[in-house]
Amino acid sequence: MAARTSVFREPKSPAIPATLAAAGIAETELADDGVYLSLRYGAVPITGAEDVEFERCRFEGTGLAGVTLHRAGFADVAFDGCDLANARMFTSRMFSTAVRTCRMTGLHLAEAGLRDVLFDGCRADLASFRFAHLRDVVFRDCNLSEANFQKAELTRVRFERCRLAGTQFSGAAMKDARFTGCDLSGVGGIRSFDGATVGTADARTLLDALAAEAGITIAD
């Protein structure tokens, strides 16, 4: 029987109208259970809320640093050059979403559901994806140093040219995850890489973690 070959594809691009209404105060001071459709958010701060939904929206340089959102939904949304540092998005969802050149240090997406999401050129060190479910997600040219994917489910997730030094994968379930051109030095949870594909050069950066797991001391 021939071995099954995984088919990787690009995440679905967000379907955003060419013309969007500018978000005003009513759309930046979020209301619980609010629904926000076809809006363009500029370099303005956003307040926190619960059970909010964003569809077909674009965020450009928007300030979401430190914001708290409970059960937020993002569908067909783009974030460009936004500040998401230390934002806390509890049990939130992202579908067909693109996140480009954003600051995501300390972003909290624990227990989130992400499908068809692209993270491109983002600084996401110390970000948390604990217990999250990721499917058809790509991290490209991102700094994910010391990020946390503990107990996350990674299905057809690709890490391309990412810095993953010290990142935690303990208890993660990887199904067709792929690492290409990444720095994996000092990663935690090496046993969770069962089911992942790792490039030749990437595997060399796993040497210390593999040796530590096997109880081997590497000496000059």
C-alpha positions in Angstrom: 0.0 0.0 0.0 1.4 3.4 -1.0 2.1 5.8 1.9 -0.5 8.6 2.2 0.9 12.0 1.1 -0.4 15.0 2.9 -1.7 17.9 0.8 -0.7 21.3 2.2 -2.3 24.4 0.9 -2.3 28.1 1.6 -5.0 29.2 4.1 -8.1 30.6 2.5 -7.6 34.4 2.0 -10.1 36.6 3.8 -13.0 37.7 1.6 -13.1 41.4 2.3 -15.0 43.9 0.2 -12.9 46.5 -1.7 -14.9 49.3 -0.1 -15.4 49.3 3.7 -17.1 51.8 6.0 -14.7 53.5 8.5 -15.2 52.3 12.1 -16.3 55.1 14.4 -16.5 55.4 18.1 -19.5 53.1 18.3 -17.4 50.4 16.6 -14.2 50.8 18.6 -15.9 50.9 22.0 -17.1 47.3 21.7 -20.4 46.2 23.2 -21.1 42.7 24.5 -22.8 40.5 21.9 -21.9 43.1 19.2 -21.6 42.2 15.6 -19.3 44.3 13.4 -19.5 43.8 9.6 -17.5 45.2 6.7 -15.6 47.8 8.6 -12.1 49.3 8.3 -10.4 50.0 11.6 -7.4 52.4 11.5 -4.9 53.3 14.1 -7.3 53.6 17.0 -7.6 51.7 20.3 -10.2 49.0 20.8 -11.9 48.3 24.1 -12.7 44.8 25.4 -16.0 42.9 25.3 -17.6 39.5 25.4 -19.2 37.5 22.5 -18.3 39.9 19.8 -18.2 39.0 16.1 -16.2 40.6 13.3 -16.8 39.6 9.7 -15.2 41.0 6.5 -13.2 43.6 8.5 -9.8 45.0 8.1 -7.6 46.3 11.0 -4.7 48.6 9.9 -2.3 49.7 12.6 -5.1 49.2 15.2 -4.3 49.2 18.9 -5.5 46.0 20.6 -2.6 45.8 23.1 -3.8 44.4 26.4 -7.4 44.2 25.3 -9.6 41.4 26.8 -12.1 39.6 24.5 -14.1 36.6 25.6 -15.5 34.3 22.9 -14.6 36.7 20.1 -15.2 35.5 16.5 -13.1 36.7 13.5 -14.2 35.5 10.0 -12.7 36.9 6.8 -10.6 39.4 8.7 -7.2 40.9 8.0 -4.8 42.4 10.6 -2.0 44.5 9.1 0.7 46.1 11.3 -1.5 45.9 14.4 -0.4 45.9 18.1 -1.8 42.7 19.7 0.8 42.5 22.5 -0.6 41.0 25.7 -4.1 40.9 24.2 -6.2 38.2 25.9 -8.7 36.4 23.6 -10.3 33.7 25.7 -11.9 30.8 23.8 -12.0 32.9 20.6 -12.2 31.8 17.0 -10.5 32.8 13.8 -11.5 31.6 10.3 -10.0 32.7 6.9 -7.9 35.4 8.7 -4.6 36.9 7.7 -2.3 38.5 10.4 0.6 40.3 8.9 3.6 42.2 10.5 1.8 42.4 13.8 3.2 42.7 17.3 1.9 39.7 19.2 4.2 39.4 22.1 2.4 37.7 25.0 -0.9 37.3 22.9 -3.2 34.9 24.7 -5.1 32.6 22.4 -5.5 29.7 24.8 -8.4 27.3 23.9 -8.9 29.2 20.7 -10.1 27.6 17.4 -8.1 28.7 14.3 -8.8 27.5 10.8 -7.3 28.8 7.6 -5.2 31.4 9.3 -1.9 32.9 8.1 0.5 34.6 10.5 3.2 36.3 8.4 6.1 38.3 9.6 4.8 38.6 13.2 6.6 39.0 16.4 4.8 36.5 18.6 7.4 35.7 21.3 5.8 34.5 24.6 2.4 34.1 22.8 0.2 31.3 24.2 -1.8 28.8 22.1 -2.3 26.4 25.0 -5.2 23.9 24.4 -5.9 25.6 21.1 -7.1 23.8 18.0 -5.2 24.8 14.8 -6.1 23.5 11.4 -4.7 24.6 8.0 -2.7 27.4 9.8 0.7 28.8 8.6 3.3 30.6 10.6 5.7 32.3 8.2 8.8 34.3 9.1 7.5 34.7 12.7 9.4 35.0 15.9 7.7 32.5 18.2 10.5 32.3 20.8 9.2 30.9 24.1 5.7 30.7 22.8 3.4 28.0 24.3 1.6 25.3 22.3 1.1 23.0 25.3 -1.7 20.5 24.7 -2.6 22.2 21.4 -3.9 20.2 18.4 -1.9 21.0 15.3 -3.4 19.6 12.1 -1.8 20.6 8.8 0.0 23.4 10.5 3.2 24.7 8.9 6.0 26.7 10.5 8.2 28.3 7.8 11.4 30.2 8.6 10.3 30.8 12.2 12.2 31.3 15.3 11.0 28.7 17.8 13.8 28.7 20.4 12.5 27.7 23.7 9.0 27.1 22.5 6.9 24.7 24.5 5.1 21.8 22.7 4.5 19.5 25.7 1.4 17.3 25.2 0.7 18.8 21.7 -0.9 16.5 19.1 0.7 17.0 15.7 -1.0 15.6 12.6 0.8 16.5 9.5 2.6 19.4 11.1 5.7 20.6 9.2 8.7 22.6 10.1 10.9 24.2 7.4 13.8 26.5 7.9 13.1 27.0 11.6 15.3 27.4 14.7 14.1 24.7 17.1 16.8 25.0 19.6 15.7 24.4 23.2 12.1 23.4 22.3 10.1 21.7 25.0 8.0 18.6 24.6 10.1 16.8 22.0 8.0 13.7 22.3 5.0 15.6 20.9 6.8 15.8 17.5 5.5 12.4 16.6 3.6 12.9 13.4 5.5 16.0 12.4 7.8 16.5 9.4 11.1 18.4 10.1 13.5 19.6 7.5 17.1 18.3 7.6 18.6 21.6 8.8 15.8 22.1 11.3 16.5 18.6 12.8 20.1 19.7 13.6 18.7 22.4 15.9 16.7 19.7 17.7 19.9 17.8 18.7 20.1 19.2 22.3 16.4 18.6 23.0 16.7 15.0 21.6 19.8 14.3 23.7 18.2 15.7 26.9 15.1 13.6 26.3 17.3 10.5 25.9 19.4 11.4 29.0 22.5 11.9 26.9 25.1 14.5 27.8 26.8 16.1 24.9 30.4 17.2 25.8 33.3 18.6 23.8 
